[in-house]
Amino acid sequence: MAAQEAAVGQKREERQQTQKKTFTRWCNTHLVQRNAPISDLVDDLKDGTPLINLLEIISNKSVGKYRKKNECKVKIHRMENLTKALDFIRFEGLKLVNIDGNDIEQGNLTCILGLIWTLILRYQIEKNRDETKAASAKSDLLAWINARIAPKKANNFTTDWQNGDYLCRLVNSLRADSVKPTGDALVDTEAAITIAEQKFQVPRVMDAADLVKNPDELSAMTYLSYFRTAWEMLQVRKADPTKAYAEGPGLTQAFAHDKRGAQFTIHSFDSSGHPWPAHTLAITIAGPDGKQAPFEIHDNKDGTYNVSYVPQTIGDFKINVLIEGKVIKDMPRTVKAKAGADVKKSTSDLSLTIQSYLTNGDTKKEGGDRFECTLKRGNDAEPTALETKDNSDGTYSFFFALPNEGQYTKATTWTMTLSLNGHSLPGSPLVFSVPN
């Protein structure tokens, strides 16, 4: 019996420590606005000033005149602040049970956690919720989450979130393929929390280890409720055409019939200057004849788009980019496409220099050896001898131009043989193929 009670007590302690960490971070997501974050939920709330700051920020109302932190060196002054804060909370219509200023001033963790949870529930989880609905805040949040992660279904805010799967699905519901699960609960949860923070501004009020190993309902509800806020923001957040721009070599030059194409990158941002994908992206690349040039777009899923187009003729190409129906900065642009080289009518030149060595491995410093090089096309019986040069310093060079491949109807295989004093050099013969 004693062992069972000890285990229950330990679980309670773990739950409270998780709540304390989460609730402290929740407070700081707001207190950062006044550059007054707290480090300990129990010790830092004792004088009432952080609590008053928090209340004014989350309610967008004034609590009234209160004592600053440096004026709260005696208990009576701390109690004045705490009483003012609790009276304000009651005035806001929140019900406080079994808590007064003494509980906070004396550091009663259970009472403090209950107080902060009351604020979280009202000012975050129930914020903008239709109070005419019969569903509780808990069931309402769970229903919203299940609509995002369908066909999966979460039944609670504790054990169902331990394997990382539901959290990955929730992140991906904001933007597809944002996180790719590995099957490792801790790794996947950490990846999801990181991506949610970086891409969707979901505060890291919970650690992955707490969600996986020490699941606490109130902490999880606090964290997961941010996803609803992020989703709502996504519905109104748009790319801002005035912030967008394009850059890359394909906006300054291009060559007709270049197989790789001329390339440039489009950068899209929201009104705050953060990278943000465009809801609608329209690109026109009109040639000298007014016809659209073929092009490809690759969406990098981070607000950038790689564009590649292939001019079919020489002349001026007019490029225009519109985001959300409006022309972006420095558009339209005119790019002059030049005539590209015709590979079938071009020759390939090659030069090589051979270094000779003595038997002991020393570099030879004088010439006189017999260096020979031959080139044979396909299975021709007679190879062609190439002209070589003795540089008189132990090195030998040769230069040759491949015949015009355009005259052949099939891909051509060439064999090059290199020898020194009648012995083949390492790597000889060299065999290479040139397409027609």
QUILINNOR-V202653 format. One record per helix or strand of 2 or more residues. SS is the DSSP state (alpha for helix, beta for strand). FROM is the first residue (numbers start at 1). LEN is the number of residues. If there is no record, write none. Layout:
BEGIN
<<SS/FROM/LEN> <SS/FROM/LEN>>
END
This chain:
BEGIN
<<alpha/2/33> <alpha/49/11> <alpha/69/3> <alpha/75/17> <alpha/101/5> <alpha/109/17> <alpha/137/13> <alpha/159/3> <alpha/165/10> <alpha/185/16> <alpha/208/6> <alpha/217/20> <beta/245/3> <alpha/249/3> <beta/254/2> <beta/262/6> <beta/269/2> <beta/281/6> <beta/295/5> <beta/304/6> <beta/315/9> <beta/326/2> <beta/333/6> <alpha/343/3> <beta/348/8> <beta/371/7> <beta/384/2> <beta/388/3> <beta/395/8> <alpha/405/3> <beta/412/9> <beta/423/2> <beta/430/5>>
END
